[in-house]
Amino acid sequence: MKFLAALMVTALVAGCGGSNRFDRNDTGAVTRFSTGPISRACLSSDRKARNSRLCGCIQTVANQSLSGSDQRKASQFFSDPQRAHDTWMSQSRADDAFWERYKAFAARSEQSCRGY
């Protein structure tokens, strides 16, 4: 069950800093989208739901939630889900602390980027 949760979270991740672009949603509100490592990893993944708006939204949340090194680490999960599982199962304090930040980021991404 935890492995499945880790894989689902992995589907939402990738990146660090980059440029911003703007888009108007159906209500006319302006939404900011970013580019960076997480966005690039998301776009290059084989997931059917990927698109530039979703990946840009996830990157924007990453920029607000994760350090650059955390983003680079998380972006590797897109191409190597086993790495996410290994990090989650790791007994190191550093990996445990990273995983807590990553889970919070994933929850924020899921909430903020729903509908893209």
Secondary structure, DSSP 8 states (H G I E B T S, - for coil): -HHHHHHHHHTT-------EEEEE-TTS-EEEEE-SHHHHHHHHS--TT--HHHHHHHHHHHHHHS-HHHHHHHHHHHH-HHHHHHHHH---HHHHHHHHHHHHHHHHHHHHSTT-
